[in-house]
Amino acid sequence: MFGILKPYPSPLISGRGIDLDFPMLAGCLALLGLGLVMITSASSEVAAVQSGNPLYHMFRHLVYVFLGLVACGATMLVPIATWQRMGFLMLLGAFGLLVLVLVPGIGREVNGSMRWIGFSFFNVQPSEIAKVFVVIYLAGYLVRRQTEVRETWMGFFKPFIVLLPMAALLLMEPDFGATVVMMGAAAAMLFLGGVGLFRFSLMVVLAVVAVFVLVQAQPYRMARLITFTDPWSDQFGSGYQLTQALIAFGRGEWLGVGLGNSVQKQFYLPEAHTDFVFSVLAEELGVVGSLLTIALFVFVTVRALYIGLWAEKAKQFFAAYVAFGLAFLWIGQFLINIGVNVGLLPTKGLTLPFLSYGGSSLVICCACVGLLLRIEWESRTHLGSEEHEFSESDFAEETNHGR
């Protein structure tokens, strides 16, 4: 079946059989399974009213999970060197998608935001794709211009010639959350790429000033900022969503009310199966279930950072920067989504990776897992270079999995 792919070894096709980083894979599959269970529970009431089938969203999510697993497997088949060569084309593709979503008739408006390109049965969110493409492009830049980035101001500022226009396109949708996550991951990659502390500190100060200006520029952003500090002051207005989320956390107590027994999902908490699925999880599984879920998130993101570290030790610097960038994308979304759910951050429309309902977000997360598994395999086996001539003896060697 896989005979046509035999000349191109991968973690899925080798003399040793399936050769994966199983701790990373197990952690991600556990999150996918938990997400399926929570979406089934959180969406049942809404689905029953809207479609007459309480399992409607579960079946759709199963399709997304299947597509995500296919994307994960396909990504593992592609050598990292190929991603590195395609970095500029991917950047152009990201710009193209972000422009298309703003075109009337192509972009689909939901809740006042033009964030989706709609098809008959599937919506694509270009910002999810753009964030990953930016990470891949920036990783290539850091490898090509390593000395310039570390020693000159120009090497430090050049990436922002690309990042700032892309951030402007995201803000036009508007998608403030995705902008913060993308710029945060880019800043972390530049720091790990060797940018001096003074220049990095200057970038942080400018970023804080930019956030302040952006918040002041739009009245709804200022309203969200004011509301989240005291949501009970306007409990049935701008603070409604957050107060309902906090009620869900309060009802959950230590062990939760039981799977499927959430009250808040019964039309009290808006977006219960998307942006606020963690609140329903906290209500049904309690503090213990919430902390275990967070621990699983921490394990997956730390494992991704370690994959980057192993690639760096193997002197595969492009792969290392990609792994670091993907890890920081996940960390940013985890922190913002959970921070919003518990009332530590203003409300933002960011999904929780692996858990929230959403097709393009889930498929892209799974593709990122495939990319990380490919990076780990190449750094461990040193068989990732296209210049290397492969033979059966390469795959007969045993390698150490004890990482």
N, C-alpha and C positions, 0 to 999 in steps of 0.2 A: 504493500500500500504506500509506504513511504520511500520506495525505491528511487523515485525521481529526485528526492532530497538527500540521498546518501552522500553525494560529494560535499554537502554543506552540513558539517556536524553541528549539533546543538544540544542543549540539555535534554531534549526529547528523543534525539536520534544519535546514538553512539553505541560502541561495542559493549559498554557497561549498562545499556538499557537507559531507563529514565534516570538522569543524574542531576537532581535538583537540590536546592537548599530547602530541605523539608521543614525546618522550623519556621522559616519565612512563609512558605506555602501554607502550612497548617494554621498559622496565625491569621492570614488573610482569608482562608476558607472558613475559619471560625467566625470572623466578622461578617462574611457574606451570609452564612447560615443564620447568625443572630439577626442580621438585617432583614432577611426573608421572614423570619418569625415575627419580628416587631412590626414590619409593614403589614403583614396579614392581620395582626391584631389592631394596629392603629387605624387602618383604612377600612375596616369592615363596615362600620356604621355609615360612613360617607359613601362607600361603594354600593351599599344596599339601597340607599336613597337615590343616588344618581344613575345607577345602571340596573338596579333590581337584582344584582348578584353580589353578595358580600365578599366574594373571593375575586372580584374583577381585577383589583389592583395587584393581588397576589399573582394571578396568572400572567399579567403584563410584566411584573417584576421578574418572574421566572424566565420569561423571554429575554429580558435584559441581562439576567445572570448568565444564561446560555451564550448570548452574544459576547458578554464580557469574557467568559472562559475561552471562547474561540479567539477573541482578540489577544488574550494572554498567551495562548499557544502559538499564534501566528507571530507575535512579537519575539518570542523566544527563538524562532527560527532565523531571525535576521541578525547578522553579525553587527557588533557595535561599530565597527569601522564603516559600515554602510550608513548608519545613523549620523556618524560624524561627517561623511561626505555630503549628506543631504541637508545639513543644518541650514544653509542659506535658503534653499528651496522651501524648507518647512517654515522658515520665518516669513517668506513671501506668502505662503499659503495661509499663515495665521493672519497676516494683514488683510488678505483677500476675504477671508471669512468674517472678520470683524467689520469690514466695510459692507459686505453683502447683508449682514443682519440688520443694518440700518436703512437698507433700501426698502421703501414701502412696497408691499406686495410680495416681498421675499421674506423679510423678517416678520416674526409673529409677536404681537404685543400681548403680554399677560400682566395684569395688575400694574399697568402703566409703564412697563419696561419692555424694550425691544431686545430680548436676549436669546431668542430661539429662531432657528430656521425650520419651518414646519414642513413635514412630509405627510403623506396620507395616514400613516400609523406611527410615526416616529418623529420626535423633535430633537434637533441637534443644537446644542448650546456651544457656539464657537469659542466662548471664553474658556471652557474646559480644555479644548484642544489647543488654544493659543498659549495657555500657561505652560503646557508641556513642551510645545515647540520652542518657546522662548528659552526654557531650561536647556534644551538640546543645542540651540544656537549659541547661547552664552557659554556653555561648556566648551564648545569648539573655539570660541573667541579667547577664552582664558588659556587654552593650550597654545593657540597660535601666537598670542601676544603676551605670554607669561612675563617676560622681562619688562615689557612696556607697562603692563598693569601694575607691577610691583614698584617701579621706579619713577614713573612719570605721571603728571596730572592728566595729560592727554589720553594715556592708556586707561585711566580711571574714568574719564568723562565720555569716551567714545560709546560705550554700551548704552548710555542714556540717550544718545541720538536715535536709537531704536526703541528703547523702553518708554520714553516719554510720549511719542506719538501713539504707541500702542495703549498706554494708559489713558490717553485722551479719548481714543475710540471706545475703550471700556466705560469711561465715564459718560460718554454720550448715550449709552444704552438706557439708563445708567446702571452700572454694576460696580459700586464702590468697594464691596467686599472682595471681588475678584481682583480688583486693582491693588488693594492692600496686600493680598496674598502673593500676587505675582511680583510686586516690587520688593516685598519682604524676602522672598526666596532669592531674587536676584541680588539683593544686598548681602545676604548670607553667603552666596556663592562668590561674590567679589571679595568678601572678607577672607574666606577660605582660600581664595586664589592669590592672596598675598598683599592686598591693599593695606597700606600703612594705617596705624591707629588714628592718626590725625585726620587723614582724608576720610576714613570711615566715620569718625565722629562728626565731621562736617556734613557728610551725607545724611546721618541720622538727624542732625539739627534741621537741615533743609527739608527732610521728609516730614518732621513734626510741624514745621511751619506750613508746608503744603497741605497737610491734613487739616490744620486749623483754618486755612483759607478756603478749602473745599467745603468744610462744614458750614462756614459763614456764608458761602455763596448760595446755598440752597436752603430755604426755610424749613423744608421737611426734615433735612438732616439735623438742623439745630433742634427741631421739635423732638426728634428721636433721642438726641443727646440729653435734653432736659428731662424727657419722660423717663428714661431708663434709670436716672438717679432717684426718682420717686414715682414709680408707676402707679401707686395707689392714689396719687393726687388726681389722676384722670382715669380711674379704673375702668370705666365703660367707654372711653374714647381712645386716645393715642396709647394709653397704657394697658389696653385690654388684653392683647396677646401675651405680654409678659406676665401680667397678674395671673392669667389662667395657667401659664407654664409654672409659675411659682406655687400655685394651688396644687398642681399635679405632683410637684416635688414634696409638698407638705403631706399630701394624702399617702404617698408611698412609704413614709417612715423608714424603718430599718429593713424590713423584708418584703415590702410591697403588698399590694392588694390582690396579687395573683394574676397570672398571665391571662389576658383577655377581659379582665374585670375593670379596666380603666373607665372612669366616668368622664374625664376631660375630653376624651376622643369623641364623645357623643355631641359634637357640634359646639362644645364650649371652647376648645382650643383650635384656632385656625391652623391650617398646614400641619396637622398632627402627624401625618405620615411622610412629610418632606423635611422642612427646616426644623420642626420641633419634635421629631421622632424620639429624641433623647429624653424629653420630658415625659412622654408616655412610657418609655422604658423605665424611668425612675419611679413613676407611679405604680407600675405593675411589678417591678422587680426590687424596688426599694434602694436604700443606700448601698447595701451589699452588692446587688446586681449592677448598680451604676459604677461603683468602684472597680468591680471586676472587668466591666466593659472598658473603662478608662485604662486599666492595667493592660488589657489586650491591645488597645491603641498604642500605648507607650512601648510595648514589646515590638510591635510591627515597625514603628518609626525608628526606634533605636536600632533594630536589626538592619533597617535600610541605611542608617548612618554607618553601621559597621561594614556593610557591603561596600560603601564608598571608601572606607578606610582600608579594607583589604585590597581593593582595586588600586588605591594609591600606593600601597606597599609593593604591589606587583608592577608599579610604574606605568599603569594604564590610567593616565591622568584624565583623559576625556571621560572615560567610564566613571571615574571617581567623582568628577564634578556633576555628572548627570545624576548619579545616585544621591549625592548630597542635595542637589536641587529638588529632586522628586520627594525626598524625605522632608525638606522644608515646606514644600507645597502641602503635604499632608499635615504636618505639624501646624501650619498656619490655619488650615481649615478646621482641624480638630479644636484648636484653642478658641477660634472665633465662634464656631457653632455652639460648643458647649458653654463658652462664656456668655453667649446670647441667651441660651436656655436657662442658665442659673441667674441671669440678671447682672452679670459683671460687665457686660458690654452692650452697646446700643444694638437694637434689632437690625440684623443684616440678612439678606437672602442667600445664605451660603449653605449648601448641603453638607451633611456629615458623611465623609468618605466611607464607602462600603455599606452604610446602614440606611441612608435616606433613599426614598423613592425618587428615581430620576434616571432615565435611560442613558443619556450621554455621559453624565457624571460617573455612573457605575461602570460603563464600558471603558472609559478612559482610565479609571482607577485600576481595573483589571489589566489593561494594556501596560500600565506603569509597573504592575507586579511582574508581568512577563519580562519587561526591560530590566528590572532589578535582578530577576533570577538569571537572565542571560549575563549580566555584568558579573554576578557572583561566580557563575560557571567559568567564564573566560578568565577571571582573575585567579581562580583556583587551579585550572587546568593549563593555563597559558596556551590554549589552542584557539584563541579568538582572533588572531591576526590573519588577515587574508593572504599575507605574504608567506605564511607557513604552509609547507607542503604536508598534507595529511596522509597518513597510511594506517593500516589496520593496527600496527604496533602502537600507535598513539593512543588508541582506544583500549588496548589490552592492559595498559598500565593502571594500577590501582592508585587512587588519590585519597588524600586524607579528608574525611568529612567532619572531623572533630573540631569544628570551629565553635 
